Amino acid sequence: MLRTHTCGQLRETDAKATVTLAGWVHRRRDHGGLIFVDLRDRYGFTQVVFDPKDKALFTKAEHIRPEWVIQIIGTVTKRLEGAAREDNPTGAIEIRVSDITVLNEAKTPPFEIDQDKDVSEELRLEFRYLDLRKERMRKNIITRHKIVQSIRKFFYDRDFLEVETPILIKGTPEGSREYLVPSRLYHGEFYVLPQSPQQLKQLTMVAGLDRYMQIARCFRDEDQRGDRQPEFTQVDVEMSFAEPEDVMQLTEQSLIELTKEIRPDVKILKTPFPRFTYHDAMNTYGSDKPDLRFDLTFTDVSDLCKGAGFGIFAKAVESGGVVKCLRVPGGAKFSRKEIDDLTETAKIYGAKGLAWIKVNDGGCEGVPVEKLGADLTKKIASAAKGAAGDILFFTADQFDTACTSLGAVRTELAKRMNLADPKVFAYCWVNDFPMFEKDKDTGAVAAVHHPFTRPKNEDKDLLDTDPLKARAAAYDIVLNGSEIGGGSIRIHESDLQSKIFEILKISKEDAERRFGHLLRAFQYGAPPHGGIAWGVDRIVMLFCNEPNIREVIAYPKDQKAKDLMLGSPSPMPKEQIAELGIKIMEEK
């Protein structure tokens, strides 16, 4: 090795030892005739000192620049009294250099590595190998490694087998757009990259390998956002002879242990994790992934608003909708602009507007007050537990729109008022999701999760009479307002799976073409089974308190799904395209 120690290894107990270090010049400082260099590698920083008494050595040190790769030989010495740096594990020592070798010079980087200044994301992604040298990114990647290592050990210790599933698979559209891979040997035929190993892990249960897990790579050709990438990683888990409680308890135990190991500085808000039905989560928080770190909840005032003089409220109730109220303590001080901004937030999620009433010592004010009248306004404020200094926000619409839009206002308020404590992890479960939903554009019935999700046993009869009322044996795990995982008990019988396909208007011919392998497998003794998948990138993002998942992936794509470092996607040679039997059409 070109070094005897790393740059984060030496301590006072190593004093007087002769050592060899190699790394990058993080920072160089000239002080009173001495040259100090912070030498950096993956493990940390060590201060090395060049004395002008050795003129040849000192001259070499004068020429080195940041990000040069050097090797030094020297003696470990304790720093002078008061000069130690307590914020650095090697801060009590320094190396008196006796020899230096420049292993590689470096151009001036396009941004400073030793300082945490704002740099455009485009530049950071183009020079990602330099960005990864930064302390913040180094810590994120190390944290990610520790999280994955901890998860693997947890499941290995409980008899789970890590089974690798193929990346080139058959296209079986399940909702998300897939990446296509053309076959060279079979012109006009394609593989796809898996959206998830869903069907493969179910087949692994049919195979009798009853406890499966995998750190799986998944691919979806979708529009990007802060918590989504075209390729991502998930913890994939499947169990035979399992009920929802088995999967949920195992997941909960794993996340508690993971949190204590990786983030011992945070408080888990509540264990066992709180559980909400989908309807209760929407009804109370306006979200199926509620952030429980702050206590802003909804009050349903629909009954009070029947026939009310304020037409917006009354019409919503008459048409089968609801009126939802969100009380914000101290919100009466909000300016009109602040309220208008929150109204725009509600409109993004379908609300026609955002009504408000301010509660003051002398009564209430706001557009609805005059129409509602003093008595009804007082009853509504009392139902919402409004006190002087509070503001009440209202949405009036069909249940989903009213709840979702007010839920978005709730989330925005938490950001503006700093209500969410970053030192608290609030986990919760959301279950009893609907099995099906109607597509807003086409009216077609679609699966809320995926077509292999099992209905709750008590709702199976609804499949024949009113499938839209059937609930799924599904469950999502939520952390601080982000869904970090989801799963379900699966269908393991051919006849039930065929019935679900019928409800989804998937013909027998289409079902055979797309899922014939799974239906056939179910005819050979498939056990009851279920599982869950967690989003690794999202979990690491939350554990590292980062704003998006690109900050915790070593080599991510940008928001347009481009790799700015490698320059992909990119054109391919015409000969290779022709060999695949593909013709590139001119873009209109």
GUGULO-794561 format. One record per residue (C-alpha): residue number from 1; residue in three letters; chain; x negated, z negated, y. Coordinates in steps of 0.02 Angstrom, whole numbers. Layout:
> NUM,ALA,A,X,Z,Y
...
***
This chain:
> 1,MET,A,0,0,0
> 2,LEU,A,-53,31,179
> 3,ARG,A,-2,-146,225
> 4,THR,A,-20,-321,154
> 5,HIS,A,134,-390,242
> 6,THR,A,287,-328,333
> 7,CYS,A,315,-354,519
> 8,GLY,A,445,-488,486
> 9,GLN,A,350,-589,356
> 10,LEU,A,207,-690,434
> 11,ARG,A,227,-872,486
> 12,GLU,A,120,-1016,550
> 13,THR,A,70,-1056,371
> 14,ASP,A,-21,-887,367
> 15,ALA,A,-138,-937,510
> 16,LYS,A,-320,-881,491
> 17,ALA,A,-273,-751,357
> 18,THR,A,-336,-574,375
> 19,VAL,A,-189,-454,359
> 20,THR,A,-148,-269,371
> 21,LEU,A,13,-215,454
> 22,ALA,A,89,-42,478
> 23,GLY,A,237,9,584
> 24,TRP,A,300,82,747
> 25,VAL,A,243,34,921
> 26,HIS,A,403,-44,987
> 27,ARG,A,335,-99,1155
> 28,ARG,A,161,-107,1237
> 29,ARG,A,118,-226,1378
> 30,ASP,A,-44,-245,1479
> 31,HIS,A,-67,-427,1534
> 32,GLY,A,-221,-495,1617
> 33,GLY,A,-344,-385,1527
> 34,LEU,A,-260,-407,1357
> 35,ILE,A,-147,-276,1278
> 36,PHE,A,3,-341,1182
> 37,VAL,A,99,-230,1061
> 38,ASP,A,262,-273,974
> 39,LEU,A,240,-189,804
> 40,ARG,A,405,-148,719
> 41,ASP,A,465,-102,546
> 42,ARG,A,628,-125,451
> 43,TYR,A,594,-310,426
> 44,GLY,A,562,-364,606
> 45,PHE,A,432,-375,744
> 46,THR,A,256,-448,752
> 47,GLN,A,154,-464,912
> 48,VAL,A,-22,-396,896
> 49,VAL,A,-157,-424,1028
> 50,PHE,A,-305,-315,1080
> 51,ASP,A,-452,-402,1167
> 52,PRO,A,-556,-301,1295
> 53,LYS,A,-715,-375,1222
> 54,ASP,A,-709,-239,1088
> 55,LYS,A,-716,-90,1206
> 56,ALA,A,-692,47,1075
> 57,LEU,A,-542,-41,1000
> 58,PHE,A,-471,-78,1172
> 59,THR,A,-488,104,1225
> 60,LYS,A,-387,158,1072
> 61,ALA,A,-254,30,1115
> 62,GLU,A,-243,97,1293
> 63,HIS,A,-193,268,1228
> 64,ILE,A,-55,218,1105
> 65,ARG,A,124,246,1158
> 66,PRO,A,298,189,1102
> 67,GLU,A,354,252,931
> 68,TRP,A,177,297,875
> 69,VAL,A,149,245,694
> 70,ILE,A,-5,136,679
> 71,GLN,A,-96,26,555
> 72,ILE,A,-189,-129,613
> 73,ILE,A,-304,-253,529
> 74,GLY,A,-322,-424,607
> 75,THR,A,-317,-613,595
> 76,VAL,A,-159,-717,605
> 77,THR,A,-169,-847,744
> 78,LYS,A,-45,-974,811
> 79,ARG,A,21,-937,983
> 80,LEU,A,-24,-1052,1127
> 81,GLU,A,86,-1202,1166
> 82,GLY,A,244,-1142,1253
> 83,ALA,A,213,-958,1211
> 84,ALA,A,310,-957,1047
> 85,ARG,A,470,-853,1039
> 86,GLU,A,605,-950,949
> 87,ASP,A,720,-797,942
> 88,ASN,A,596,-707,828
> 89,PRO,A,553,-769,652
> 90,THR,A,372,-717,680
> 91,GLY,A,373,-786,857
> 92,ALA,A,253,-930,822
> 93,ILE,A,107,-816,776
> 94,GLU,A,16,-660,834
> 95,ILE,A,-118,-547,760
> 96,ARG,A,-289,-532,841
> 97,VAL,A,-331,-351,800
> 98,SER,A,-501,-302,730
> 99,ASP,A,-461,-122,683
> 100,ILE,A,-327,8,720
> 101,THR,A,-283,174,639
> 102,VAL,A,-160,295,717
> 103,LEU,A,-58,361,570
> 104,ASN,A,50,476,676
> 105,GLU,A,80,508,859
> 106,ALA,A,256,531,928
> 107,LYS,A,338,633,1064
> 108,THR,A,431,536,1198
> 109,PRO,A,601,501,1118
> 110,PRO,A,757,571,1203
> 111,PHE,A,816,392,1229
> 112,GLU,A,733,222,1231
> 113,ILE,A,723,136,1062
> 114,ASP,A,673,-35,1128
> 115,GLN,A,821,-55,1246
> 116,ASP,A,1008,-61,1217
> 117,LYS,A,1059,59,1354
> 118,ASP,A,1212,172,1354
> 119,VAL,A,1169,337,1273
> 120,SER,A,1293,478,1241
> 121,GLU,A,1356,480,1063
> 122,GLU,A,1315,666,1048
> 123,LEU,A,1131,630,1084
> 124,ARG,A,1130,480,967
> 125,LEU,A,1204,582,824
> 126,GLU,A,1089,730,854
> 127,PHE,A,938,614,840
> 128,ARG,A,1017,494,715
> 129,TYR,A,850,457,631
> 130,LEU,A,792,385,797
> 131,ASP,A,957,296,830
> 132,LEU,A,939,208,662
> 133,ARG,A,776,131,722
> 134,LYS,A,874,27,848
> 135,GLU,A,900,-155,807
> 136,ARG,A,1090,-143,815
> 137,MET,A,1097,3,693
> 138,ARG,A,967,-74,578
> 139,LYS,A,1071,-233,565
> 140,ASN,A,1230,-133,531
> 141,ILE,A,1152,-34,389
> 142,ILE,A,1078,-191,312
> 143,THR,A,1246,-279,326
> 144,ARG,A,1330,-132,242
> 145,HIS,A,1205,-141,98
> 146,LYS,A,1236,-328,78
> 147,ILE,A,1425,-304,78
> 148,VAL,A,1419,-169,-56
> 149,GLN,A,1295,-270,-159
> 150,SER,A,1407,-425,-148
> 151,ILE,A,1564,-329,-197
> 152,ARG,A,1477,-250,-347
> 153,LYS,A,1414,-417,-408
> 154,PHE,A,1586,-496,-390
> 155,PHE,A,1668,-366,-501
> 156,TYR,A,1522,-352,-623
> 157,ASP,A,1534,-540,-651
> 158,ARG,A,1717,-518,-700
> 159,ASP,A,1692,-386,-835
> 160,PHE,A,1730,-233,-729
> 161,LEU,A,1642,-73,-780
> 162,GLU,A,1577,44,-644
> 163,VAL,A,1632,215,-703
> 164,GLU,A,1576,366,-602
> 165,THR,A,1709,498,-582
> 166,PRO,A,1675,682,-540
> 167,ILE,A,1662,751,-364
> 168,LEU,A,1715,929,-411
> 169,ILE,A,1894,914,-472
> 170,LYS,A,2057,1009,-482
> 171,GLY,A,2162,1028,-325
> 172,THR,A,2320,920,-338
> 173,PRO,A,2388,907,-159
> 174,GLU,A,2447,729,-127
> 175,GLY,A,2474,730,60
> 176,SER,A,2303,748,143
> 177,ARG,A,2218,916,163
> 178,GLU,A,2079,941,35
> 179,TYR,A,1907,1020,51
> 180,LEU,A,1896,1176,-57
> 181,VAL,A,1739,1225,-155
> 182,PRO,A,1740,1407,-216
> 183,SER,A,1683,1442,-393
> 184,ARG,A,1544,1571,-414
> 185,LEU,A,1584,1600,-597
> 186,TYR,A,1773,1615,-576
> 187,HIS,A,1812,1719,-423
> 188,GLY,A,1970,1668,-333
> 189,GLU,A,1969,1494,-411
> 190,PHE,A,1918,1333,-328
> 191,TYR,A,1868,1154,-353
> 192,VAL,A,1915,1024,-223
> 193,LEU,A,1826,868,-165
> 194,PRO,A,1929,714,-214
> 195,GLN,A,2036,627,-84
> 196,SER,A,2015,476,-198
> 197,PRO,A,1986,449,-385
> 198,GLN,A,2170,400,-403
> 199,GLN,A,2216,504,-556
> 200,LEU,A,2044,483,-634
> 201,LYS,A,2052,295,-629
> 202,GLN,A,2225,300,-707
> 203,LEU,A,2155,410,-846
> 204,THR,A,2016,282,-866
> 205,MET,A,2151,153,-903
> 206,VAL,A,2228,272,-1032
> 207,ALA,A,2053,281,-1107
> 208,GLY,A,2058,93,-1139
> 209,LEU,A,1918,44,-1017
> 210,ASP,A,2034,-87,-949
> 211,ARG,A,1934,-151,-799
> 212,TYR,A,1865,-12,-689
> 213,MET,A,1780,-16,-520
> 214,GLN,A,1679,109,-422
> 215,ILE,A,1600,125,-251
> 216,ALA,A,1679,296,-232
> 217,ARG,A,1650,439,-111
> 218,CYS,A,1810,519,-48
> 219,PHE,A,1845,673,59
> 220,ARG,A,1989,723,171
> 221,ASP,A,1995,874,286
> 222,GLU,A,2091,785,424
> 223,ASP,A,2078,763,612
> 224,GLN,A,1953,628,656
> 225,ARG,A,1975,463,748
> 226,GLY,A,1881,300,770
> 227,ASP,A,1917,232,596
> 228,ARG,A,1918,396,499
> 229,GLN,A,1784,517,435
> 230,PRO,A,1795,677,331
> 231,GLU,A,1695,588,197
> 232,PHE,A,1710,402,171
> 233,THR,A,1676,264,45
> 234,GLN,A,1799,151,-41
> 235,VAL,A,1795,10,-167
> 236,ASP,A,1904,76,-307
> 237,VAL,A,1980,-50,-429
> 238,GLU,A,2100,-27,-575
> 239,MET,A,2160,-150,-708
> 240,SER,A,2263,-130,-866
> 241,PHE,A,2404,-251,-911
> 242,ALA,A,2405,-313,-731
> 243,GLU,A,2545,-365,-614
> 244,PRO,A,2537,-364,-424
> 245,GLU,A,2489,-548,-419
> 246,ASP,A,2334,-515,-528
> 247,VAL,A,2269,-379,-413
> 248,MET,A,2308,-476,-255
> 249,GLN,A,2229,-639,-311
> 250,LEU,A,2071,-551,-368
> 251,THR,A,2058,-457,-203
> 252,GLU,A,2089,-614,-103
> 253,GLN,A,1957,-712,-197
> 254,SER,A,1831,-572,-171
> 255,LEU,A,1864,-559,16
> 256,ILE,A,1851,-748,40
> 257,GLU,A,1683,-752,-49
> 258,LEU,A,1624,-597,45
> 259,THR,A,1671,-671,213
> 260,LYS,A,1583,-836,177
> 261,GLU,A,1426,-745,119
> 262,ILE,A,1412,-611,254
> 263,ARG,A,1498,-696,402
> 264,PRO,A,1479,-884,380
> 265,ASP,A,1499,-900,569
> 266,VAL,A,1682,-847,568
> 267,LYS,A,1837,-947,525
> 268,ILE,A,1963,-877,401
> 269,LEU,A,2127,-911,489
> 270,LYS,A,2227,-957,335
> 271,THR,A,2208,-964,146
> 272,PRO,A,2297,-916,38
> 273,PHE,A,2322,-761,144
> 274,PRO,A,2495,-752,224
> 275,ARG,A,2614,-626,147
> 276,PHE,A,2745,-520,236
> 277,THR,A,2868,-392,174
> 278,TYR,A,2854,-225,262
> 279,HIS,A,3021,-258,349
> 280,ASP,A,2971,-432,408
> 281,ALA,A,2803,-371,475
> 282,MET,A,2886,-231,574
> 283,ASN,A,3027,-345,631
> 284,THR,A,2910,-483,692
> 285,TYR,A,2752,-391,749
> 286,GLY,A,2800,-207,763
> 287,SER,A,2665,-158,640
> 288,ASP,A,2635,-149,453
> 289,LYS,A,2458,-208,489
> 290,PRO,A,2487,-356,606
> 291,ASP,A,2347,-448,695
> 292,LEU,A,2385,-632,671
> 293,ARG,A,2249,-699,784
> 294,PHE,A,2371,-712,929
> 295,ASP,A,2548,-780,929
> 296,LEU,A,2651,-643,1013
> 297,THR,A,2807,-613,909
> 298,PHE,A,2970,-520,933
> 299,THR,A,3144,-589,957
> 300,ASP,A,3292,-481,905
> 301,VAL,A,3423,-492,1042
> 302,SER,A,3533,-351,975
> 303,ASP,A,3684,-463,947
> 304,LEU,A,3676,-529,1125
> 305,CYS,A,3668,-351,1192
> 306,LYS,A,3826,-284,1107
> 307,GLY,A,3937,-217,1245
> 308,ALA,A,3816,-279,1377
> 309,GLY,A,3828,-207,1552
> 310,PHE,A,3652,-136,1539
> 311,GLY,A,3693,30,1457
> 312,ILE,A,3522,62,1380
> 313,PHE,A,3536,-97,1276
> 314,ALA,A,3720,-75,1233
> 315,LYS,A,3704,107,1179
> 316,ALA,A,3556,68,1065
> 317,VAL,A,3657,-64,972
> 318,GLU,A,3813,46,964
> 319,SER,A,3713,187,882
> 320,GLY,A,3647,70,746
> 321,GLY,A,3485,29,835
> 322,VAL,A,3409,-134,894
> 323,VAL,A,3349,-219,1051
> 324,LYS,A,3181,-304,1030
> 325,CYS,A,3106,-429,1150
> 326,LEU,A,2924,-482,1169
> 327,ARG,A,2888,-639,1270
> 328,VAL,A,2718,-643,1357
> 329,PRO,A,2671,-816,1422
> 330,GLY,A,2604,-806,1599
> 331,GLY,A,2648,-622,1612
> 332,ALA,A,2754,-640,1769
> 333,LYS,A,2594,-613,1869
> 334,PHE,A,2576,-434,1803
> 335,SER,A,2573,-303,1940
> 336,ARG,A,2690,-155,1940
> 337,LYS,A,2545,-41,1893
> 338,GLU,A,2502,-150,1744
> 339,ILE,A,2683,-143,1686
> 340,ASP,A,2688,46,1712
> 341,ASP,A,2531,66,1607
> 342,LEU,A,2611,-35,1466
> 343,THR,A,2766,73,1481
> 344,GLU,A,2660,228,1452
> 345,THR,A,2589,145,1296
> 346,ALA,A,2765,117,1230
> 347,LYS,A,2812,299,1266
> 348,ILE,A,2666,363,1162
> 349,TYR,A,2750,283,1011
> 350,GLY,A,2922,356,1045
> 351,ALA,A,3004,232,1162
> 352,LYS,A,3105,305,1306
> 353,GLY,A,3042,165,1417
> 354,LEU,A,2997,-19,1426
> 355,ALA,A,3120,-135,1510
> 356,TRP,A,3059,-302,1580
> 357,ILE,A,3123,-465,1651
> 358,LYS,A,3013,-591,1741
> 359,VAL,A,3063,-774,1721
> 360,ASN,A,3038,-873,1881
> 361,ASP,A,3077,-1051,1935
> 362,GLY,A,3227,-991,2034
> 363,GLY,A,3295,-871,1902
> 364,CYS,A,3251,-699,1833
> 365,GLU,A,3206,-532,1910
> 366,GLY,A,3197,-354,1842
> 367,VAL,A,3305,-198,1831
> 368,PRO,A,3413,-261,1685
> 369,VAL,A,3459,-425,1769
> 370,GLU,A,3592,-358,1888
> 371,LYS,A,3682,-263,1749
> 372,LEU,A,3667,-400,1619
> 373,GLY,A,3725,-537,1736
> 374,ALA,A,3648,-709,1763
> 375,ASP,A,3730,-793,1613
> 376,LEU,A,3682,-660,1484
> 377,THR,A,3508,-644,1558
> 378,LYS,A,3487,-832,1539
> 379,LYS,A,3547,-826,1357
> 380,ILE,A,3425,-685,1317
> 381,ALA,A,3281,-776,1401
> 382,SER,A,3327,-936,1308
> 383,ALA,A,3333,-842,1139
> 384,ALA,A,3158,-776,1174
> 385,LYS,A,3101,-952,1229
> 386,GLY,A,3057,-883,1400
> 387,ALA,A,2991,-1007,1527
> 388,ALA,A,2947,-995,1710
> 389,GLY,A,2796,-882,1732
> 390,ASP,A,2834,-776,1578
> 391,ILE,A,2879,-593,1566
> 392,LEU,A,2997,-522,1434
> 393,PHE,A,2971,-342,1376
> 394,PHE,A,3111,-247,1288
> 395,THR,A,3128,-90,1183
> 396,ALA,A,3298,-23,1134
> 397,ASP,A,3305,112,1001
> 398,GLN,A,3318,141,814
> 399,PHE,A,3229,4,716
> 400,ASP,A,3066,95,677
> 401,THR,A,3043,164,853
> 402,ALA,A,3090,3,942
> 403,CYS,A,2974,-101,833
> 404,THR,A,2826,19,828
> 405,SER,A,2824,52,1016
> 406,LEU,A,2837,-133,1060
> 407,GLY,A,2705,-169,929
> 408,ALA,A,2588,-50,1021
> 409,VAL,A,2623,-146,1182
> 410,ARG,A,2583,-309,1090
> 411,THR,A,2414,-239,1033
> 412,GLU,A,2373,-175,1207
> 413,LEU,A,2417,-344,1284
> 414,ALA,A,2298,-432,1164
> 415,LYS,A,2156,-320,1223
> 416,ARG,A,2194,-344,1408
> 417,MET,A,2219,-532,1395
> 418,ASN,A,2076,-564,1271
> 419,LEU,A,2194,-649,1150
> 420,ALA,A,2104,-604,988
> 421,ASP,A,1960,-721,946
> 422,PRO,A,1815,-618,872
> 423,LYS,A,1758,-773,778
> 424,VAL,A,1920,-779,677
> 425,PHE,A,1961,-672,525
> 426,ALA,A,2149,-661,500
> 427,TYR,A,2187,-585,330
> 428,CYS,A,2363,-553,271
> 429,TRP,A,2460,-454,140
> 430,VAL,A,2602,-334,174
> 431,ASN,A,2709,-282,25
> 432,ASP,A,2882,-217,-23
> 433,PHE,A,2853,-51,62
> 434,PRO,A,2986,83,45
> 435,MET,A,2954,202,-101
> 436,PHE,A,3006,354,0
> 437,GLU,A,3030,411,178
> 438,LYS,A,3104,565,260
> 439,ASP,A,2988,687,344
> 440,LYS,A,3034,686,530
> 441,ASP,A,3012,873,547
> 442,THR,A,3083,942,385
> 443,GLY,A,3196,802,324
> 444,ALA,A,3115,816,152
> 445,VAL,A,3090,657,49
> 446,ALA,A,2906,608,35
> 447,ALA,A,2812,467,-52
> 448,VAL,A,2758,329,68
> 449,HIS,A,2601,294,-33
> 450,HIS,A,2573,423,-171
> 451,PRO,A,2684,493,-310
> 452,PHE,A,2606,381,-444
> 453,THR,A,2667,218,-363
> 454,ARG,A,2788,118,-468
> 455,PRO,A,2955,59,-398
> 456,LYS,A,2992,-126,-404
> 457,ASN,A,3081,-163,-568
> 458,GLU,A,3236,-228,-481
> 459,ASP,A,3251,-65,-382
> 460,LYS,A,3233,60,-524
> 461,ASP,A,3421,92,-531
> 462,LEU,A,3416,147,-349
> 463,LEU,A,3315,300,-401
> 464,ASP,A,3478,375,-466
> 465,THR,A,3593,316,-327
> 466,ASP,A,3497,291,-163
> 467,PRO,A,3309,320,-184
> 468,LEU,A,3273,294,2
> 469,LYS,A,3321,111,-21
> 470,ALA,A,3201,85,-167
> 471,ARG,A,3048,-23,-135
> 472,ALA,A,2876,8,-207
> 473,ALA,A,2771,-113,-308
> 474,ALA,A,2639,-86,-174
> 475,TYR,A,2533,-200,-66
> 476,ASP,A,2414,-179,82
> 477,ILE,A,2276,-299,132
> 478,VAL,A,2254,-318,321
> 479,LEU,A,2114,-393,425
> 480,ASN,A,2132,-423,612
> 481,GLY,A,2258,-285,636
> 482,SER,A,2171,-155,528
> 483,GLU,A,2226,-102,355
> 484,ILE,A,2070,-121,249
> 485,GLY,A,2146,-83,80
> 486,GLY,A,2301,-35,-14
> 487,GLY,A,2360,-23,-192
> 488,SER,A,2505,-30,-311
> 489,ILE,A,2561,-47,-490
> 490,ARG,A,2563,131,-559
> 491,ILE,A,2687,227,-662
> 492,HIS,A,2629,239,-843
> 493,GLU,A,2780,321,-926
> 494,SER,A,2804,510,-929
> 495,ASP,A,2993,502,-902
> 496,LEU,A,2982,388,-749
> 497,GLN,A,2843,493,-675
> 498,SER,A,2948,650,-701
> 499,LYS,A,3096,566,-613
> 500,ILE,A,2987,528,-461
> 501,PHE,A,2932,710,-457
> 502,GLU,A,3115,763,-460
> 503,ILE,A,3156,652,-311
> 504,LEU,A,3008,729,-219
> 505,LYS,A,3074,903,-262
> 506,ILE,A,2921,942,-368
> 507,SER,A,2984,1063,-501
> 508,LYS,A,2938,1042,-685
> 509,GLU,A,2830,1198,-672
> 510,ASP,A,2743,1134,-517
> 511,ALA,A,2721,960,-592
> 512,GLU,A,2644,1036,-748
> 513,ARG,A,2529,1145,-643
> 514,ARG,A,2472,1004,-530
> 515,PHE,A,2484,848,-640
> 516,GLY,A,2501,911,-818
> 517,HIS,A,2342,821,-872
> 518,LEU,A,2414,654,-816
> 519,LEU,A,2585,680,-891
> 520,ARG,A,2506,728,-1058
> 521,ALA,A,2394,576,-1054
> 522,PHE,A,2545,462,-1030
> 523,GLN,A,2612,526,-1197
> 524,TYR,A,2464,451,-1292
> 525,GLY,A,2492,266,-1263
> 526,ALA,A,2458,232,-1080
> 527,PRO,A,2452,45,-1040
> 528,PRO,A,2537,-33,-888
> 529,HIS,A,2408,-33,-750
> 530,GLY,A,2380,-56,-565
> 531,GLY,A,2243,-73,-437
> 532,ILE,A,2185,-63,-259
> 533,ALA,A,2061,29,-150
> 534,TRP,A,1971,-45,0
> 535,GLY,A,1893,55,140
> 536,VAL,A,1709,6,141
> 537,ASP,A,1673,86,310
> 538,ARG,A,1818,-4,393
> 539,ILE,A,1771,-172,317
> 540,VAL,A,1590,-155,374
> 541,MET,A,1651,-103,547
> 542,LEU,A,1754,-263,562
> 543,PHE,A,1618,-374,490
> 544,CYS,A,1493,-300,615
> 545,ASN,A,1620,-309,758
> 546,GLU,A,1593,-125,798
> 547,PRO,A,1720,-14,889
> 548,ASN,A,1720,128,761
> 549,ILE,A,1658,169,587
> 550,ARG,A,1527,293,647
> 551,GLU,A,1423,141,698
> 552,VAL,A,1411,79,518
> 553,ILE,A,1380,245,428
> 554,ALA,A,1200,303,420
> 555,TYR,A,1237,488,445
> 556,PRO,A,1416,512,508
> 557,LYS,A,1506,665,574
> 558,ASP,A,1564,668,754
> 559,GLN,A,1746,666,810
> 560,LYS,A,1756,854,777
> 561,ALA,A,1691,831,598
> 562,LYS,A,1522,907,643
> 563,ASP,A,1351,846,586
> 564,LEU,A,1252,861,748
> 565,MET,A,1089,811,666
> 566,LEU,A,1088,942,527
> 567,GLY,A,1196,1068,620
> 568,SER,A,1337,1083,495
> 569,PRO,A,1454,1164,458
> 570,SER,A,1349,1321,478
> 571,PRO,A,1361,1506,432
> 572,MET,A,1298,1558,261
> 573,PRO,A,1205,1717,211
> 574,LYS,A,1320,1866,181
> 575,GLU,A,1246,1890,7
> 576,GLN,A,1295,1713,-44
> 577,ILE,A,1471,1734,26
> 578,ALA,A,1492,1897,-70
> 579,GLU,A,1429,1816,-230
> 580,LEU,A,1572,1692,-216
> 581,GLY,A,1699,1832,-198
> 582,ILE,A,1748,1774,-23
> 583,LYS,A,1787,1880,129
> 584,ILE,A,1775,1800,301
> 585,MET,A,1922,1850,410
> 586,GLU,A,1897,1874,596
> 587,GLU,A,1973,1729,692
> 588,LYS,A,2118,1786,802
***
